[in-house]
Amino acid sequence: MKKPTISAFFDEATFTITYIVADPDTKQCAVIDSVLDYDANMGRTRTDSADKVISRIKEQGLTLAWILETHVHADHLSGAPYIQEQLGGKIAIGDQITQVQDIFGNLFNTERGFARNGSQFDHLLSPNEEIMIGNMAIKALHTPGHTPACMSFLVADACFVGDTLFMPDYGTARCDFPGGDATALYESMERILSLPDDTRLFMCHDYAPGGREYLWESTVAQSKANNIHLAGKTKAEFIDMRTKRDAQLSAPRLLLPSVQVNMRAGHMPPAEDNGIAYIKIPVNQIGE
């Protein structure tokens, strides 16, 4: 089996891993889960993280075909529009984005013209749809639970799992955001872990538990045997554990900025009549 060429970029500020996945024969590639740097204290963006990805694509002589989002991220802003502006490519996400837009469109009381049909993205991926980078297929696996729109991307022997799974010593994704569901997450993980044991799993985040080095690659076999939230647990035990654990978690630091930008395919809300774009903070609406 021909394997893709994979480059990983770790953003320590948000603990996010961005990937370039390339067909080594044709040099076409996709970027998965890009980052736009954001200073929440000052409301300012930077492009340092995205520029590293752009530089690597140029250095390797790659052509960007797709800019993929595994889901509407709640912990970092997407750099997809900036990367597209520099290199082209189509921005894509799972077709259940419409559910996320409806939920958060209500929360943020979005402007009258805000479309809730996913049209901010160039392409909406249906479950099991295949798109191409050169001669290599990327299969979109619908893996909801963390959010309704989560997709994992399977390229030959490599699966990019978004926030569905983490490294075995860290566990699994939270399910307490609007539209999240622990039962759906368990079933999604079963889908991923039914892939061949030697399938490589690439995580969207790592938090270096116990002070170890940052890691983001595992396998199906390692996850089945060692994932601390899954190994030796029944479905009912996992759902009970996940539900109780989620009840104790605080919201991600960039939840509110991230969601309202990422549900727009990484674009800022439209500027108001003074020419300034604003990110809203709904008061007393998140948590208790």
Sine and cosine of phi, psi and omega as CSV:
sin_phi,cos_phi,sin_psi,cos_psi,sin_omega,cos_omega
0.00,0.00,0.80,-0.61,0.06,-1.00
-0.94,0.34,0.73,-0.68,-0.05,-1.00
-0.96,-0.27,0.54,-0.84,0.06,-1.00
-0.96,0.28,0.38,-0.92,0.19,-0.98
-1.00,0.05,0.79,-0.62,-0.11,-0.99
-0.83,-0.55,0.79,-0.62,0.13,-0.99
-0.88,-0.47,0.70,-0.71,-0.04,-1.00
-0.89,-0.45,0.61,-0.79,0.01,-1.00
-0.77,-0.64,0.88,-0.47,-0.05,-1.00
-0.99,-0.16,0.81,-0.59,0.05,-1.00
-0.97,-0.25,0.97,-0.25,-0.11,-0.99
-0.93,0.37,-0.45,0.89,-0.01,-1.00
-0.89,0.45,-0.55,0.83,0.01,-1.00
-0.87,-0.50,0.07,1.00,0.02,-1.00
0.85,0.53,0.55,0.83,-0.09,-1.00
-0.96,-0.28,0.62,-0.79,0.10,-0.99
-0.94,-0.35,0.83,-0.56,0.12,-0.99
-0.98,-0.19,0.61,-0.80,-0.03,-1.00
-0.84,-0.54,0.61,-0.79,0.30,-0.95
-0.97,-0.26,0.82,-0.57,0.00,-1.00
-0.87,-0.49,0.86,-0.50,-0.15,-0.99
-0.79,-0.61,0.55,-0.83,0.19,-0.98
-0.99,0.15,0.91,-0.41,-0.09,-1.00
-0.91,0.42,-0.37,0.93,-0.03,-1.00
-0.99,0.16,-0.74,0.68,-0.10,-0.99
-0.99,-0.12,-0.25,0.97,-0.02,-1.00
0.93,0.36,0.27,0.96,0.16,-0.99
-0.99,0.13,0.50,-0.87,-0.08,-1.00
-0.56,-0.83,0.19,-0.98,0.15,-0.99
-0.78,-0.62,0.51,-0.86,0.16,-0.99
-0.95,-0.32,0.74,-0.67,-0.02,-1.00
-0.89,-0.45,0.83,-0.56,0.13,-0.99
0.87,0.50,0.92,0.39,0.02,-1.00
-0.98,0.21,0.27,-0.96,-0.08,-1.00
-0.81,-0.58,0.73,-0.69,0.24,-0.97
-0.96,-0.28,0.86,-0.51,-0.03,-1.00
-0.92,0.40,0.68,-0.74,-0.08,-1.00
-0.64,-0.77,0.82,-0.58,0.08,-1.00
-0.99,-0.11,0.98,-0.22,-0.08,-1.00
-0.92,0.40,-0.49,0.87,-0.01,-1.00
-0.92,0.39,-0.55,0.83,-0.07,-1.00
-0.94,-0.34,-0.15,0.99,-0.04,-1.00
0.92,0.40,0.55,0.84,-0.05,-1.00
-0.89,-0.45,0.58,-0.81,0.05,-1.00
-0.95,-0.30,0.43,-0.90,0.14,-0.99
-0.69,-0.72,0.26,-0.97,-0.07,-1.00
-0.88,-0.48,0.34,0.94,-0.07,-1.00
-0.82,0.57,-0.75,0.66,-0.06,-1.00
-0.90,0.43,-0.72,0.69,0.01,-1.00
-0.91,0.42,-0.57,0.82,0.00,-1.00
-0.90,0.43,-0.55,0.84,0.06,-1.00
-0.90,0.44,-0.66,0.75,0.02,-1.00
-0.91,0.41,-0.71,0.70,0.01,-1.00
-0.87,0.49,-0.68,0.73,0.01,-1.00
-0.88,0.48,-0.67,0.74,-0.01,-1.00
-0.91,0.41,-0.65,0.76,0.02,-1.00
-0.88,0.48,-0.69,0.72,0.01,-1.00
-0.92,0.39,-0.68,0.73,-0.02,-1.00
-0.87,0.49,-0.60,0.80,-0.05,-1.00
-1.00,0.02,0.01,1.00,0.03,-1.00
0.92,0.40,0.57,0.82,-0.05,-1.00
-1.00,-0.01,0.40,-0.92,0.13,-0.99
-0.93,-0.37,0.82,-0.57,-0.07,-1.00
-1.00,0.09,0.87,-0.50,0.01,-1.00
-0.98,-0.17,-0.63,0.78,-0.12,-0.99
-0.67,-0.74,0.59,-0.81,0.16,-0.99
-0.86,-0.52,0.96,-0.27,-0.20,-0.98
-0.96,-0.27,0.62,-0.78,0.12,-0.99
-0.91,-0.41,0.81,-0.59,0.07,-1.00
-0.94,0.34,-0.43,0.90,0.04,-1.00
-0.12,-0.99,0.03,-1.00,0.12,-0.99
-0.98,0.19,0.97,-0.22,-0.12,-0.99
-0.94,0.35,0.57,-0.82,0.00,-1.00
-0.94,-0.35,0.12,0.99,-0.08,-1.00
-0.76,-0.65,-0.04,1.00,0.12,-0.99
-0.38,-0.92,0.40,-0.91,0.08,-1.00
-1.00,0.09,0.57,-0.82,0.02,-1.00
-0.98,0.20,0.64,-0.77,0.10,-0.99
-0.99,-0.11,0.23,0.97,-0.12,-0.99
-0.84,0.54,-0.75,0.66,-0.03,-1.00
-0.88,0.47,-0.61,0.79,0.01,-1.00
-0.92,0.40,-0.70,0.72,0.02,-1.00
-0.90,0.43,-0.66,0.75,0.04,-1.00
-0.88,0.48,-0.66,0.75,0.01,-1.00
-0.87,0.49,-0.58,0.82,-0.04,-1.00
-0.99,0.10,-0.56,0.83,-0.21,-0.98
-0.77,-0.63,-0.11,0.99,-0.08,-1.00
0.99,0.13,-0.38,-0.93,-0.05,-1.00
1.00,-0.03,0.33,-0.95,0.01,-1.00
-0.97,-0.24,0.68,-0.73,0.04,-1.00
-1.00,0.00,0.79,-0.61,-0.08,-1.00
-0.69,-0.73,0.48,-0.88,0.03,-1.00
-0.48,-0.88,0.21,-0.98,0.02,-1.00
-0.90,0.45,0.52,-0.86,-0.10,-1.00
-0.95,0.32,-0.14,0.99,0.08,-1.00
-0.99,0.14,0.11,0.99,0.11,-0.99
-0.80,0.60,-0.47,0.88,-0.02,-1.00
-0.88,0.48,-0.57,0.82,0.06,-1.00
-0.90,0.43,-0.68,0.73,-0.01,-1.00
-0.91,0.41,-0.68,0.74,0.01,-1.00
-0.89,0.45,-0.58,0.81,-0.01,-1.00
-0.93,0.35,-0.71,0.71,-0.01,-1.00
-0.88,0.47,-0.79,0.62,-0.10,-0.99
-0.99,0.11,-0.37,0.93,0.15,-0.99
-0.87,0.49,-0.62,0.78,0.06,-1.00
-0.93,0.35,-0.71,0.71,-0.04,-1.00
-0.86,0.51,-0.68,0.73,-0.07,-1.00
-1.00,-0.03,0.02,1.00,0.01,-1.00
0.74,0.68,0.83,0.55,-0.13,-0.99
-0.89,0.46,0.32,-0.95,-0.04,-1.00
-0.86,0.52,0.37,-0.93,-0.08,-1.00
-0.83,0.56,-0.56,0.83,-0.07,-1.00
-1.00,0.08,0.03,1.00,-0.03,-1.00
-0.93,0.36,0.89,-0.45,-0.01,-1.00
-0.99,0.15,0.68,-0.73,0.02,-1.00
-0.94,-0.35,0.48,0.88,-0.03,-1.00
-0.92,-0.40,0.19,0.98,0.02,-1.00
0.98,0.21,0.15,0.99,-0.12,-0.99
-0.95,0.32,-0.14,0.99,0.09,-1.00
-0.93,0.36,-0.36,0.93,0.00,-1.00
-1.00,-0.07,0.47,-0.88,0.01,-1.00
-0.96,0.27,-0.47,0.88,-0.05,-1.00
-0.46,-0.89,0.67,-0.74,0.10,-0.99
-0.96,-0.30,0.80,-0.60,-0.09,-1.00
-1.00,-0.01,0.79,-0.61,0.09,-1.00
-1.00,0.03,0.39,-0.92,0.00,-1.00
-0.82,0.57,0.74,-0.68,0.03,-1.00
0.95,0.33,0.13,0.99,0.08,-1.00
-0.92,0.40,0.56,-0.83,0.06,-1.00
-0.91,-0.42,0.75,-0.67,0.13,-0.99
-0.87,-0.49,0.25,-0.97,-0.15,-0.99
-0.88,-0.47,0.62,-0.78,0.34,-0.94
-0.89,-0.45,0.97,-0.25,-0.10,-1.00
0.89,0.46,-0.85,-0.53,-0.01,-1.00
-0.99,-0.14,0.12,0.99,-0.06,-1.00
-0.95,-0.30,0.70,-0.71,0.01,-1.00
-1.00,0.00,0.64,-0.77,0.19,-0.98
-0.94,-0.35,0.89,-0.46,-0.02,-1.00
-0.99,-0.14,0.79,-0.61,-0.01,-1.00
-1.00,0.00,0.91,-0.41,0.02,-1.00
-0.98,-0.18,0.86,-0.51,0.01,-1.00
-0.96,0.28,0.90,-0.43,-0.06,-1.00
-0.78,-0.63,0.91,0.41,-0.04,-1.00
-0.94,0.33,0.15,-0.99,0.01,-1.00
0.67,-0.74,-0.84,0.54,0.13,-0.99
-0.92,0.40,-0.74,0.67,0.20,-0.98
-0.66,-0.75,0.27,-0.96,0.02,-1.00
-0.93,0.38,-0.38,0.93,-0.15,-0.99
-0.98,-0.19,0.15,0.99,-0.10,-1.00
-0.89,0.45,0.72,-0.69,0.12,-0.99
-0.82,-0.57,0.64,-0.77,0.23,-0.97
-0.96,-0.27,0.51,-0.86,-0.09,-1.00
-0.90,-0.45,0.87,-0.50,-0.04,-1.00
-0.97,-0.24,0.86,-0.51,0.02,-1.00
-0.80,-0.61,0.97,-0.25,-0.06,-1.00
0.82,0.57,-0.90,-0.43,-0.04,-1.00
-0.99,-0.13,0.22,0.98,-0.07,-1.00
-0.88,-0.47,0.75,-0.66,0.01,-1.00
-0.83,-0.55,0.83,-0.56,-0.01,-1.00
-0.99,-0.14,0.95,-0.32,-0.31,-0.95
-0.99,-0.12,0.05,1.00,0.00,-1.00
0.86,0.51,-0.71,-0.70,0.00,-1.00
-0.99,-0.16,0.25,0.97,-0.01,-1.00
-0.93,0.36,-0.75,0.66,0.02,-1.00
-0.83,-0.55,0.44,-0.90,0.17,-0.98
-0.88,-0.48,-0.04,-1.00,0.08,-1.00
-0.84,0.55,0.50,-0.87,-0.10,-0.99
-0.81,0.59,-0.53,0.85,-0.03,-1.00
-0.99,0.11,-0.01,1.00,0.05,-1.00
-0.92,-0.39,-0.51,0.86,0.17,-0.99
0.93,-0.37,-0.84,-0.55,-0.19,-0.98
-0.65,-0.76,0.14,-0.99,-0.09,-1.00
-0.98,0.21,0.44,-0.90,0.12,-0.99
-0.96,0.27,0.39,-0.92,-0.07,-1.00
-0.77,-0.64,0.30,0.95,-0.14,-0.99
-0.99,-0.11,0.03,1.00,0.11,-0.99
-0.96,0.28,0.40,-0.92,0.04,-1.00
-0.80,0.60,0.79,-0.61,-0.04,-1.00
1.00,-0.01,-0.13,0.99,0.04,-1.00
-0.97,0.26,0.37,-0.93,-0.06,-1.00
-0.34,-0.94,0.86,-0.50,-0.07,-1.00
-0.92,0.39,-0.58,0.82,0.04,-1.00
-0.90,0.44,-0.72,0.70,0.03,-1.00
-0.89,0.46,-0.62,0.79,0.01,-1.00
-0.89,0.46,-0.70,0.71,0.00,-1.00
-0.86,0.51,-0.70,0.71,-0.01,-1.00
-0.92,0.40,-0.56,0.83,0.06,-1.00
-0.92,0.39,-0.65,0.76,0.03,-1.00
-0.91,0.41,-0.61,0.79,0.09,-1.00
-0.86,0.52,-0.64,0.77,0.00,-1.00
-0.89,0.46,-0.72,0.70,0.01,-1.00
-0.91,0.41,-0.69,0.72,-0.08,-1.00
-0.98,0.19,0.00,1.00,0.14,-0.99
-1.00,0.04,-0.11,0.99,0.10,-0.99
-0.93,0.38,0.29,-0.96,0.01,-1.00
-0.80,0.60,0.56,-0.83,-0.10,-1.00
-0.84,0.55,-0.50,0.86,-0.05,-1.00
-1.00,0.01,0.12,0.99,0.08,-1.00
-0.89,0.46,0.77,-0.64,0.02,-1.00
-0.99,0.14,0.72,-0.69,0.02,-1.00
-0.94,-0.35,0.81,-0.59,-0.03,-1.00
-0.92,-0.39,0.84,-0.54,-0.11,-0.99
-1.00,0.06,0.41,-0.91,0.08,-1.00
-1.00,0.05,-0.38,0.93,-0.04,-1.00
-0.60,-0.80,0.41,-0.91,0.23,-0.97
-0.52,-0.86,0.58,-0.81,-0.09,-1.00
-0.85,-0.53,0.21,0.98,0.11,-0.99
0.76,0.65,0.85,0.53,0.00,-1.00
-0.86,0.51,0.61,-0.79,0.00,-1.00
0.95,0.31,0.14,0.99,0.02,-1.00
0.99,0.14,0.18,0.98,0.04,-1.00
-0.93,0.37,0.12,-0.99,0.07,-1.00
-0.93,0.36,0.37,-0.93,0.04,-1.00
-0.94,0.35,0.71,-0.71,-0.01,-1.00
-0.70,-0.72,0.47,-0.89,0.01,-1.00
-0.53,-0.85,0.17,0.99,0.04,-1.00
-0.82,-0.57,0.76,-0.65,0.07,-1.00
-0.70,-0.71,-0.25,-0.97,0.11,-0.99
-0.71,-0.71,0.25,-0.97,0.08,-1.00
-0.86,0.51,-0.71,0.70,-0.03,-1.00
-0.87,0.49,-0.71,0.71,0.00,-1.00
-0.90,0.43,-0.64,0.77,-0.01,-1.00
-0.93,0.38,-0.67,0.74,0.02,-1.00
-0.89,0.46,-0.64,0.77,-0.09,-1.00
-0.99,0.15,-0.53,0.85,-0.25,-0.97
-0.82,-0.58,-0.11,0.99,-0.04,-1.00
-0.89,0.46,0.83,-0.56,-0.17,-0.99
-0.93,0.37,-0.30,0.95,0.04,-1.00
-0.99,-0.10,-0.21,0.98,-0.12,-0.99
-0.89,-0.46,-0.67,0.74,-0.14,-0.99
-0.85,0.52,0.83,-0.56,0.05,-1.00
0.98,0.19,0.10,1.00,-0.04,-1.00
-0.96,-0.29,0.58,-0.81,0.14,-0.99
-0.98,0.19,0.18,-0.98,0.06,-1.00
-0.86,0.51,-0.70,0.71,-0.02,-1.00
-0.90,0.43,-0.63,0.77,0.01,-1.00
-0.91,0.40,-0.65,0.76,0.02,-1.00
-0.89,0.45,-0.74,0.68,-0.04,-1.00
-0.87,0.49,-0.66,0.75,0.03,-1.00
-0.89,0.45,-0.72,0.69,0.01,-1.00
-0.88,0.48,-0.74,0.67,-0.07,-1.00
-0.90,0.44,-0.67,0.75,-0.02,-1.00
-0.90,0.43,-0.71,0.70,0.01,-1.00
-0.92,0.39,-0.64,0.77,-0.01,-1.00
-0.91,0.41,-0.69,0.73,-0.03,-1.00
-0.89,0.46,-0.53,0.85,-0.02,-1.00
-0.91,0.42,-0.32,0.95,-0.03,-1.00
-0.99,-0.14,-0.11,0.99,-0.12,-0.99
-1.00,0.08,0.60,-0.80,0.12,-0.99
-1.00,0.06,0.31,-0.95,0.00,-1.00
-0.94,0.35,0.56,-0.83,0.09,-1.00
-0.85,0.53,0.53,-0.85,-0.08,-1.00
-0.85,0.53,-0.60,0.80,-0.07,-1.00
-0.96,-0.29,0.39,0.92,-0.05,-1.00
-0.80,0.61,-0.82,0.57,-0.14,-0.99
-0.93,0.36,-0.70,0.71,0.11,-0.99
-0.89,0.45,-0.68,0.73,-0.12,-0.99
-0.89,0.45,-0.76,0.65,-0.13,-0.99
-0.90,0.43,-0.69,0.72,-0.07,-1.00
-0.95,0.30,-0.35,0.94,0.11,-0.99
-1.00,0.08,-0.72,0.70,-0.11,-0.99
-0.94,0.35,-0.46,0.89,0.06,-1.00
-0.95,0.31,-0.17,0.99,0.08,-1.00
-0.98,-0.21,0.36,0.93,-0.03,-1.00
0.91,0.41,0.47,0.88,0.05,-1.00
1.00,-0.04,0.01,1.00,0.04,-1.00
-1.00,0.07,0.54,-0.84,0.08,-1.00
-0.95,0.32,0.41,-0.91,0.14,-0.99
-0.84,0.55,0.47,-0.89,-0.05,-1.00
-0.88,0.47,0.56,-0.83,0.02,-1.00
-0.88,0.47,0.55,-0.83,0.04,-1.00
-1.00,0.08,-0.12,-0.99,-0.16,-0.99
-0.93,0.37,-0.15,0.99,0.09,-1.00
-0.99,-0.11,0.09,1.00,0.03,-1.00
0.99,0.10,0.10,1.00,-0.04,-1.00
-0.95,-0.32,0.70,-0.71,0.11,-0.99
-1.00,0.03,0.64,-0.77,-0.03,-1.00
-0.83,-0.55,0.62,-0.78,0.17,-0.99
-0.98,-0.19,0.80,-0.60,-0.08,-1.00
-1.00,0.07,0.51,-0.86,0.13,-0.99
-0.85,-0.52,0.98,-0.20,0.04,-1.00
-0.94,0.33,0.81,-0.59,-0.11,-0.99
-1.00,0.07,0.74,-0.67,0.06,-1.00
0.85,0.53,0.59,0.81,-0.01,-1.00
-0.89,-0.46,-0.35,0.94,0.00,-1.00
-0.98,-0.20,0.71,-0.71,-0.03,-1.00
0.97,0.22,-0.51,-0.86,-0.06,-1.00
-0.93,0.38,0.00,0.00,0.00,0.00
